[in-house]
């Protein structure tokens, strides 16, 4: 009986939220929490990757976003931090309560080692896909996956660059919480 009441309350809240959250956002500011698939497969939850996202939408279905992720902050030395900075074009389907999306763009790695900073010479590429649940007009909860491809130009050249890619290490999955404006 208690479970039935809880499920009923959750369904009622989702139904009310779906009616109230029908307007697409112009700007989103979000907090991300990713895990690499390789860490999840080993049930190692220590090296998570937190991040921030800002996204602006030119039209209800098309926008530009940027992420700054702190890659696995609890691994390695405490003086070395690796940031993954991405910029992508995002396409979304504004279906009211449920918004699937896809994004693609360049990615850059910045390593801070003590007092020095180094930007990786090679540009990587990222692709992300997922869906958001518009809980209210200003609050969104989402699930997504992000794939980081460091050798995309070699694929275009026709070489077999992806034979050595560790797909589990290159794929992030996680949750995002966004404020919509």
N, C-alpha and C positions, 0 to 999 in steps of 0.2 A: 504494500500500500504506500509506504513512504517513497519507494523508488518511482512509483507511478505519479505521485504528486510532483516530485522533482522533475521528472521528464516532462510533465504537463506544463510546469512553470517555464522550463527552458524553451519548449516549443512556442509558448505564448510570447516570451520575450523576443525570440527570433522573428516571429510573425510581425510583431509591433515594430521591431527594428527594420524589417524589410520594407514596410510601408513608409517609415520616416526617413530612410537612408537612400532614397531614389535619386538624389541629385549628385552628379559627378563633380569632383573637386577640380579646382584650377591649380592649386599648389598643395603638395604633400610634404610633410616633414616626418621622417620615420627613424625608429631605432630597430636595428637588425641584430639577430643572433644566429650565426651559422655554425654548422659542424661539417667537416669533410666526411664524405661517404666512407673513406678508409677508417676514420676514427669511430664512426657509428658501427661499422661492421665488427670492430674489435671491442665494442661497448666501452670506449674510452671517451668520457665526457669532459675531461680536463682541458684539452686544447680547443676550446671554442673560439670563434672569431666574431667579436662584436663589431658593430659599425653604425654609421649614420647615413641617411639618404635624404636628398632634397630632390623633388621632382616638380616640374612645371608643365602644364598641359596647354598646348596651343589651341587645340580643339578638344572636345570631350573624349575623343578616341586616340589622339596622338600627342606625345609629349617628349620632353628631354629630361633625363635624370642623371644624377651623379651620386656615387657612393664613396665613402671612405671607410675601409675596413682595417682593423688592427689584426693582422694575420697571426693566429694562435699565440696569444700573449703569454701563455704560461709555459712555453717551450724555450729551451736554450737559455742564454744569459739574460740577466735582468737589465743589462745595458743596451741590448740590441732589440730594436723594434722594427718590424716590417709592416709597412702600410700598403694596401692594395687600393688604388684609386681608379675608379671606373667612371666613364661617361657613356651613356647609351641613349639611343632613340627607342621610345617605348610606344607600343600599340596596345590599347586595351579595349575591351568590349564593356561598355557601361550598361549593364543589365539590371541596375538597381542594387539589390542586396549583394549580388554575386558579380565580381569583376575579374575575369581572366585577363592575363596580360603576357606580353612578350617584349623583351628588350635586347638590343645588340649594340656593341660599341667597343672602343679601345679601352685597354687597361694598362696601368703603369704601376711599377713597384718602386717604392721609396724605402730605403733602409737607413734608419737612424742608429748610428753606432757611437755611443758616448756623445761627443760634441760635433761629430761630422754627419753629413747627410749625403747619400748617393742615390741617384735615380738610375734605374736599370736602362741600359742603352736600347734594348729590344722592346718594342711595343707588343703587348699581348692583346688578346681580344676576349671579350666575355659575352656570353649569351645567358639570359635569365628568363625563366618562365614560371608562372604561378597563378594564384588567384587570391583576391582579397574579399573579405566579408565586411561590408559596410554596416557596422553595428549601429552607428548613429550618423548624423550628418557631419560630425567632426571626428569620429573615431573609427579606425579600420584595423582589422586583424587579418594578417595574410600568411600564406605558406608559399614558399618558392624554392626553386633550385637554380644555382648559378654555375655555369661551366666556364672555366678559365682555359683558353687555348693559347699556348705560348708560341706555336709554330704554324699559324694559319697561312702565312704566305707560301710556305713549302707545299701545302696542299694545293694551292692555286697553280704552283709550278709543275705539279704532276708527280712530285716525289712522294714516297711513302713515309711521311714524317710522323704519322699517327700510329705506326706500328710499335713505337717505343713509349707512347703516352700511357701513363698510369691514370686511367679514367676515374678510379676511386679517389685518388689523391687530388685530381683536378676538378672534382665536382663538390660543390657546397650545397647543403640543404638547410633550411632554417625557417624561422618565424620572423615576421615583421609587424611592428605596431606603428601605425601612422596617425598623425593629426592632419585633417583635411581643412583647407581654407578655400 
